[in-house]
Every structure is written in C-alpha cells, then in structure tokens.
Amino acid sequence: MWFLMIGLAMLVGWYLEIGFLGTLAWWWVALPFAAAVAWWSWADSSGYSKRKAMERFDRRKEERIAKQKEALGTLPRHRR
C-alpha cells in the first residue's frame, strides 16, 4: 500500500511538474508501481495476505467473545 501511495504522489508531482519530480524520467515514476505489483504478488503467493487477514479475524473474534462474557458477567473479578 505504501508503494502505491508513493507512486501516486510521484505521478501527481511528475504530471504537474512540481520540483524535481517534473524532471524525472517516466520509468522513475513507474518504479513504485512495479514495486507494489511485486509486493502484492509475493504476499499473495506466500500466504502473507491470508495469514494477516486470519489474524485480524481471530483478534476480532476474541474481542467479541470477551465483550459478550463481560456483558454476561462471567469474567473473573480481576478482569472487570
């Protein structure tokens, strides 16, 4: 995601010719987009994206269970 944001910022700066970005060759502006594609390809093929999504799901599930237990009053006293 960071590569994409950097690429978009560089693209806008290059298009509007802001500062040194206006003097860059087109392939310098395209480089962060290529890095984003490489990162996403690696993340998807290695299972990194799926693992992070499952960690978020598990964390939300545990928070939801803890909230329900607290509402029922079944948590130990030291956690209240």
N, CA and C atoms as an extended XYZ file, in Angstrom:
240
Properties=species:S:1:pos:R:3:atomname:S:1:resname:S:1:resid:I:1 pbc="F F F"
N         0.826       -1.185        0.000 N   MET     1
C         0.000        0.000        0.000 CA  MET     1
C         0.874        1.254        0.000 C   MET     1
N         1.971        1.175        0.754 N   TRP     2
C         2.865        2.339        0.792 CA  TRP     2
C         3.463        2.614       -0.581 C   TRP     2
N         3.818        1.551       -1.312 N   PHE     3
C         4.370        1.748       -2.651 CA  PHE     3
C         3.361        2.442       -3.559 C   PHE     3
N         2.112        2.062       -3.426 N   LEU     4
C         1.073        2.668       -4.252 CA  LEU     4
C         0.897        4.150       -3.918 C   LEU     4
N         0.884        4.485       -2.631 N   MET     5
C         0.734        5.899       -2.246 CA  MET     5
C         1.930        6.729       -2.696 C   MET     5
N         3.126        6.171       -2.550 N   ILE     6
C         4.328        6.879       -3.016 CA  ILE     6
C         4.262        7.065       -4.520 C   ILE     6
N         3.852        6.015       -5.234 N   GLY     7
C         3.731        6.100       -6.691 CA  GLY     7
C         2.716        7.142       -7.129 C   GLY     7
N         1.581        7.199       -6.447 N   LEU     8
C         0.572        8.203       -6.803 CA  LEU     8
C         1.075        9.612       -6.532 C   LEU     8
N         1.771        9.794       -5.406 N   ALA     9
C         2.325       11.117       -5.099 CA  ALA     9
C         3.364       11.520       -6.150 C   ALA     9
N         4.210       10.565       -6.530 N   MET    10
C         5.210       10.861       -7.564 CA  MET    10
C         4.552       11.150       -8.907 C   MET    10
N         3.494       10.415       -9.234 N   LEU    11
C         2.801       10.618      -10.502 CA  LEU    11
C         2.178       12.007      -10.575 C   LEU    11
N         1.540       12.436       -9.485 N   VAL    12
C         0.941       13.772       -9.454 CA  VAL    12
C         2.035       14.830       -9.553 C   VAL    12
N         3.112       14.659       -8.796 N   GLY    13
C         4.217       15.617       -8.856 CA  GLY    13
C         4.861       15.672      -10.227 C   GLY    13
N         4.979       14.522      -10.872 N   TRP    14
C         5.578       14.454      -12.206 CA  TRP    14
C         4.657       15.102      -13.234 C   TRP    14
N         3.356       14.803      -13.136 N   TYR    15
C         2.395       15.350      -14.092 CA  TYR    15
C         2.288       16.868      -13.967 C   TYR    15
N         2.278       17.361      -12.723 N   LEU    16
C         2.161       18.804      -12.507 CA  LEU    16
C         3.511       19.511      -12.515 C   LEU    16
N         4.571       18.748      -12.726 N   GLU    17
C         5.943       19.262      -12.779 CA  GLU    17
C         6.292       20.058      -11.530 C   GLU    17
N         6.087       19.421      -10.380 N   ILE    18
C         6.391       20.034       -9.089 CA  ILE    18
C         7.822       19.668       -8.703 C   ILE    18
N         8.656       20.674       -8.513 N   GLY    19
C        10.032       20.465       -8.057 CA  GLY    19
C        10.823       19.537       -8.956 C   GLY    19
N        11.643       18.698       -8.310 N   PHE    20
C        12.499       17.795       -9.080 CA  PHE    20
C        11.705       16.670       -9.741 C   PHE    20
N        10.491       16.426       -9.282 N   LEU    21
C         9.688       15.347       -9.855 CA  LEU    21
C         9.344       15.607      -11.320 C   LEU    21
N         9.248       16.864      -11.696 N   GLY    22
C         8.951       17.204      -13.086 CA  GLY    22
C        10.067       16.864      -14.039 C   GLY    22
N        11.278       16.704      -13.533 N   THR    23
C        12.425       16.418      -14.395 CA  THR    23
C        12.763       14.935      -14.467 C   THR    23
N        12.063       14.101      -13.702 N   LEU    24
C        12.364       12.673      -13.683 CA  LEU    24
C        11.902       11.994      -14.965 C   LEU    24
N        12.598       10.925      -15.327 N   ALA    25
C        12.168       10.100      -16.452 CA  ALA    25
C        10.924        9.324      -16.037 C   ALA    25
N        10.131        8.896      -17.005 N   TRP    26
C         8.873        8.217      -16.721 CA  TRP    26
C         9.077        6.933      -15.937 C   TRP    26
N        10.206        6.232      -16.187 N   TRP    27
C        10.395        4.943      -15.518 CA  TRP    27
C        10.677        5.113      -14.026 C   TRP    27
N        11.195        6.262      -13.587 N   TRP    28
C        11.348        6.521      -12.152 CA  TRP    28
C         9.981        6.646      -11.484 C   TRP    28
N         9.043        7.231      -12.208 N   VAL    29
C         7.690        7.392      -11.680 CA  VAL    29
C         6.977        6.040      -11.662 C   VAL    29
N         7.283        5.177      -12.623 N   ALA    30
C         6.643        3.861      -12.704 CA  ALA    30
C         7.242        2.863      -11.714 C   ALA    30
N         8.427        3.137      -11.185 N   LEU    31
C         9.119        2.198      -10.299 CA  LEU    31
C         8.329        1.834       -9.042 C   LEU    31
N         7.721        2.782       -8.310 N   PRO    32
C         6.931        2.379       -7.134 CA  PRO    32
C         5.727        1.500       -7.484 C   PRO    32
N         5.134        1.701       -8.664 N   PHE    33
C         4.010        0.859       -9.074 CA  PHE    33
C         4.485       -0.569       -9.350 C   PHE    33
N         5.663       -0.698       -9.956 N   ALA    34
C         6.233       -2.027      -10.187 CA  ALA    34
C         6.561       -2.703       -8.855 C   ALA    34
N         7.067       -1.922       -7.898 N   ALA    35
C         7.360       -2.478       -6.573 CA  ALA    35
C         6.077       -2.932       -5.884 C   ALA    35
N         4.983       -2.186       -6.057 N   ALA    36
C         3.700       -2.579       -5.470 CA  ALA    36
C         3.205       -3.882       -6.078 C   ALA    36
N         3.335       -4.026       -7.380 N   VAL    37
C         2.919       -5.268       -8.043 CA  VAL    37
C         3.768       -6.434       -7.538 C   VAL    37
N         5.074       -6.223       -7.417 N   ALA    38
C         5.957       -7.286       -6.919 CA  ALA    38
C         5.596       -7.660       -5.484 C   ALA    38
N         5.344       -6.671       -4.636 N   TRP    39
C         4.977       -6.936       -3.246 CA  TRP    39
C         3.673       -7.728       -3.166 C   TRP    39
N         2.650       -7.283       -3.908 N   TRP    40
C         1.360       -7.973       -3.850 CA  TRP    40
C         1.473       -9.391       -4.401 C   TRP    40
N         2.279       -9.576       -5.440 N   SER    41
C         2.471      -10.920       -5.982 CA  SER    41
C         3.106      -11.831       -4.942 C   SER    41
N         4.153      -11.321       -4.289 N   TRP    42
C         4.815      -12.124       -3.255 CA  TRP    42
C         3.875      -12.388       -2.080 C   TRP    42
N         3.175      -11.370       -1.609 N   ALA    43
C         2.296      -11.509       -0.457 CA  ALA    43
C         1.187      -12.520       -0.725 C   ALA    43
N         0.633      -12.514       -1.920 N   ASP    44
C        -0.426      -13.461       -2.245 CA  ASP    44
C         0.105      -14.875       -2.426 C   ASP    44
N         1.255      -15.007       -3.077 N   SER    45
C         1.785      -16.348       -3.335 CA  SER    45
C         2.358      -17.002       -2.083 C   SER    45
N         2.859      -16.215       -1.143 N   SER    46
C         3.449      -16.777        0.072 CA  SER    46
C         2.421      -17.020        1.169 C   SER    46
N         1.208      -16.500        1.007 N   GLY    47
C         0.180      -16.661        2.019 CA  GLY    47
C         0.208      -15.582        3.079 C   GLY    47
N         1.040      -14.571        2.915 N   TYR    48
C         1.162      -13.483        3.884 CA  TYR    48
C        -0.164      -12.742        4.048 C   TYR    48
N        -0.816      -12.428        2.936 N   SER    49
C        -2.083      -11.686        2.982 CA  SER    49
C        -3.153      -12.484        3.713 C   SER    49
N        -3.259      -13.761        3.405 N   LYS    50
C        -4.274      -14.604        4.038 CA  LYS    50
C        -3.995      -14.755        5.530 C   LYS    50
N        -2.727      -14.903        5.893 N   ARG    51
C        -2.348      -15.047        7.306 CA  ARG    51
C        -2.704      -13.788        8.097 C   ARG    51
N        -2.427      -12.619        7.540 N   LYS    52
C        -2.762      -11.357        8.210 CA  LYS    52
C        -4.277      -11.199        8.335 C   LYS    52
N        -5.017      -11.583        7.309 N   ALA    53
C        -6.475      -11.492        7.363 CA  ALA    53
C        -7.022      -12.422        8.445 C   ALA    53
N        -6.468      -13.608        8.565 N   MET    54
C        -6.923      -14.549        9.593 CA  MET    54
C        -6.569      -14.044       10.995 C   MET    54
N        -5.414      -13.404       11.149 N   GLU    55
C        -5.049      -12.834       12.444 CA  GLU    55
C        -6.034      -11.738       12.852 C   GLU    55
N        -6.420      -10.869       11.914 N   ARG    56
C        -7.412       -9.830       12.201 CA  ARG    56
C        -8.753      -10.448       12.573 C   ARG    56
N        -9.157      -11.482       11.833 N   PHE    57
C       -10.419      -12.156       12.112 CA  PHE    57
C       -10.402      -12.773       13.510 C   PHE    57
N        -9.306      -13.464       13.857 N   ASP    58
C        -9.202      -14.099       15.170 CA  ASP    58
C        -9.200      -13.063       16.297 C   ASP    58
N        -8.511      -11.944       16.091 N   ARG    59
C        -8.473      -10.893       17.112 CA  ARG    59
C        -9.873      -10.315       17.346 C   ARG    59
N       -10.602      -10.047       16.256 N   ARG    60
C       -11.965       -9.523       16.379 CA  ARG    60
C       -12.879      -10.534       17.071 C   ARG    60
N       -12.684      -11.807       16.744 N   LYS    61
C       -13.494      -12.864       17.354 CA  LYS    61
C       -13.254      -12.923       18.854 C   LYS    61
N       -11.988      -12.878       19.266 N   GLU    62
C       -11.657      -12.906       20.693 CA  GLU    62
C       -12.206      -11.678       21.415 C   GLU    62
N       -12.120      -10.510       20.784 N   GLU    63
C       -12.672       -9.296       21.389 CA  GLU    63
C       -14.189       -9.399       21.541 C   GLU    63
N       -14.851       -9.955       20.543 N   ARG    64
C       -16.294      -10.112       20.597 CA  ARG    64
C       -16.703      -11.090       21.705 C   ARG    64
N       -15.954      -12.188       21.830 N   ILE    65
C       -16.245      -13.169       22.875 CA  ILE    65
C       -16.029      -12.554       24.247 C   ILE    65
N       -14.926      -11.822       24.410 N   ALA    66
C       -14.651      -11.186       25.703 CA  ALA    66
C       -15.735      -10.164       26.048 C   ALA    66
N       -16.203       -9.420       25.062 N   LYS    67
C       -17.254       -8.430       25.294 CA  LYS    67
C       -18.553       -9.112       25.714 C   LYS    67
N       -18.876      -10.231       25.083 N   GLN    68
C       -20.095      -10.967       25.439 CA  GLN    68
C       -19.979      -11.566       26.842 C   GLN    68
N       -18.803      -12.086       27.182 N   LYS    69
C       -18.606      -12.639       28.523 CA  LYS    69
C       -18.727      -11.552       29.582 C   LYS    69
N       -18.185      -10.382       29.273 N   GLU    70
C       -18.281       -9.269       30.219 CA  GLU    70
C       -19.740       -8.836       30.404 C   GLU    70
N       -20.494       -8.835       29.320 N   ALA    71
C       -21.904       -8.449       29.403 CA  ALA    71
C       -22.703       -9.464       30.219 C   ALA    71
N       -22.292      -10.720       30.153 N   LEU    72
C       -22.976      -11.758       30.926 CA  LEU    72
C       -22.490      -11.827       32.371 C   LEU    72
N       -21.356      -11.181       32.633 N   GLY    73
C       -20.795      -11.196       33.979 CA  GLY    73
C       -20.050      -12.476       34.303 C   GLY    73
N       -19.531      -13.163       33.294 N   THR    74
C       -18.835      -14.420       33.527 CA  THR    74
C       -17.322      -14.278       33.568 C   THR    74
N       -16.803      -13.082       33.445 N   LEU    75
C       -15.355      -12.879       33.541 CA  LEU    75
C       -14.918      -12.921       34.997 C   LEU    75
N       -13.684      -13.352       35.255 N   PRO    76
C       -13.169      -13.305       36.614 CA  PRO    76
C       -13.143      -11.862       37.131 C   PRO    76
N       -13.152      -11.683       38.422 N   ARG    77
C       -13.227      -10.356       39.019 CA  ARG    77
C       -12.028       -9.481       38.643 C   ARG    77
N       -10.858      -10.033       38.530 N   HIS    78
C        -9.684       -9.193       38.250 CA  HIS    78
C        -9.682       -8.629       36.834 C   HIS    78
N       -10.514       -9.131       35.924 N   ARG    79
C       -10.574       -8.618       34.554 CA  ARG    79
C       -11.643       -7.551       34.381 C   ARG    79
N       -12.510       -7.374       35.367 N   ARG    80
C       -13.605       -6.403       35.235 CA  ARG    80
C       -13.164       -5.020       35.406 C   ARG    80
